């Protein structure tokens, strides 16, 4: 299937699921919950189908080992299940390099912005790094552009030894993050995103070599260093967290949306 075909199939899967969910809820409300069981089974099948259809998008290359990291991301738009902040439908790429620590991101929104029936938190309008992570010994980060529909996204992926006693960051677009130790999955945690913890001044990090970058459209995902030619330095855009909810876009200094601390 072509990328357009898979994007269309994901849309069809979502549409069928929404229809069946409405029917199942109507049956339950009418006292016929048992009649809805086959519908819920089909909805679960559709959810798995959507997850399997997510395209693997190059987001980074490990600065330590050179391994390419492809992440399953729905790049069709922000009104897809992948971007549902509280109930994202995703899969984790396997295997991840043992050096992988975290992936966060940012996004420049282009009008008209989608109005999904769930909250979407794509991050600030320009890329950033998290100093408490990137400043730890041996940690390196990679910045790559990821178009999402009409919007311009940037994934920032961290590699190295996991900093001890350091809170990580939520996975891009979600309210939780997975904890890995030397490539072994340890569980889930969460952290409330706050602009005060971000550094949007990338030049120093680029010049130090702590932050590497991949040129937009580079199919080889070659790691580049330095700030001189980097197209991601001093970009215009909001330095607050964008939140899409109830048909509006807000720009906030901090956001939990679920009570995360």
Residue pairs with C-beta under 8 A, 6 or more apart in sequence:
1 9
3 55
6 53
6 55
7 76
9 53
10 50
10 53
10 54
10 74
10 76
10 80
11 76
11 80
13 46
13 49
13 50
13 53
14 46
14 50
14 80
14 81
16 46
17 43
17 46
17 47
17 50
20 39
20 42
20 43
20 46
21 39
21 43
23 36
23 39
24 36
24 39
24 40
24 43
25 36
27 33
27 35
27 36
27 39
28 36
47 81
47 89
50 81
50 89
51 72
51 89
51 90
51 91
52 91
54 72
54 73
54 74
54 82
54 90
54 91
55 72
55 73
55 74
55 75
56 70
56 71
56 72
56 93
57 70
57 71
57 72
57 73
57 75
57 146
58 68
58 69
58 70
58 144
58 214
58 219
58 221
59 69
59 70
59 71
59 73
59 103
59 142
59 144
59 146
59 155
59 157
60 68
60 69
60 103
60 142
60 144
60 155
60 157
60 159
60 214
60 221
61 67
61 68
61 69
61 142
61 214
61 221
61 222
61 223
62 69
62 97
62 99
62 100
62 142
62 159
63 140
63 142
63 159
63 212
63 223
64 97
64 99
64 140
64 159
64 160
65 97
65 99
67 97
68 221
69 93
69 96
69 97
69 100
69 157
70 93
71 93
71 103
71 155
72 90
72 91
72 93
73 82
73 146
73 148
74 80
74 81
74 82
74 83
74 148
75 146
75 147
75 148
75 149
76 148
76 149
77 114
77 148
77 149
77 150
78 113
78 114
78 116
78 120
78 122
78 148
78 149
78 151
78 244
79 114
79 115
79 116
79 120
80 116
81 87
81 88
81 89
82 88
82 89
82 90
82 173
83 116
83 120
83 122
83 173
84 116
84 118
84 119
84 120
85 118
85 119
85 120
85 121
85 173
85 174
85 175
85 257
86 118
86 119
86 175
86 257
86 258
87 118
88 173
88 174
90 174
92 178
95 183
96 180
96 183
97 159
97 183
98 180
98 182
98 183
99 159
99 160
99 161
99 183
100 157
100 158
100 159
100 180
100 183
101 133
101 139
101 158
101 159
101 160
101 162
101 163
101 168
101 180
102 133
102 157
102 158
102 168
102 169
102 171
102 177
103 155
103 156
103 157
103 158
103 171
103 172
104 123
104 130
104 155
104 156
104 169
104 170
104 171
104 172
105 122
105 123
105 127
105 146
105 153
105 154
105 155
105 156
105 172
105 173
106 122
106 123
106 124
106 125
106 126
106 127
106 128
106 153
106 154
106 156
107 122
107 123
107 124
107 125
107 148
107 151
107 152
107 153
107 154
107 242
108 125
108 126
108 151
108 152
108 153
108 235
108 237
109 122
109 125
109 151
109 242
109 249
110 150
110 151
110 152
113 244
113 249
114 120
114 149
114 244
115 244
115 247
116 244
119 243
119 244
119 245
119 257
120 173
120 243
120 244
120 245
121 173
121 175
121 193
121 241
121 242
121 243
121 244
121 255
121 257
122 148
122 151
122 153
122 172
122 173
122 242
122 244
123 172
123 173
123 193
123 241
123 242
124 195
124 198
124 200
124 237
124 238
124 239
124 240
124 241
124 242
125 237
125 238
125 239
125 240
125 242
125 251
126 154
126 200
126 235
126 236
126 237
126 238
126 239
127 143
127 154
127 156
127 200
127 202
127 232
127 235
128 156
128 198
128 199
128 200
128 202
128 239
129 141
129 156
129 198
129 199
129 202
129 205
129 211
130 158
130 169
130 197
130 198
130 199
131 197
131 199
132 163
132 166
132 167
132 197
133 139
133 141
133 158
133 163
133 166
133 168
133 169
134 140
134 141
134 158
134 205
134 210
134 211
135 210
136 160
136 161
136 163
136 166
137 161
137 163
138 160
138 161
139 158
139 159
139 160
139 161
139 163
139 210
140 158
140 159
140 160
140 209
140 210
140 211
140 212
141 156
141 157
141 158
141 159
141 205
141 210
141 211
141 212
142 156
142 157
142 159
142 211
142 212
142 213
142 214
142 223
143 154
143 155
143 156
143 202
143 211
143 212
143 213
143 214
143 232
144 154
144 155
144 157
144 213
144 214
144 221
145 152
145 153
145 154
145 214
145 216
145 232
146 153
146 154
146 155
147 153
154 232
155 172
162 180
162 181
167 189
167 191
168 177
168 179
168 189
168 191
169 177
169 191
169 193
170 176
170 177
170 190
170 191
170 193
171 177
171 178
175 190
175 256
175 257
175 258
175 260
176 188
176 189
176 190
177 188
177 189
177 190
177 191
178 185
178 187
178 188
179 185
179 186
179 187
179 188
179 189
180 186
190 260
191 260
191 261
192 254
192 255
192 256
192 260
192 261
193 241
193 254
193 255
194 253
194 254
195 239
195 240
195 241
195 253
195 254
196 253
196 254
198 239
199 205
200 239
202 211
202 227
202 230
202 232
202 233
203 227
203 233
203 234
205 211
206 212
206 213
206 225
206 226
206 227
206 230
206 233
207 226
207 227
209 225
212 223
212 224
212 225
213 223
213 224
213 225
213 230
213 232
214 221
214 222
214 223
214 224
215 222
215 224
215 231
216 231
224 230
227 233
238 251
240 251
240 252
240 253
241 251
241 252
241 253
241 254
241 255
242 249
242 250
242 251
243 249
243 250
243 251
243 252
243 255
243 257
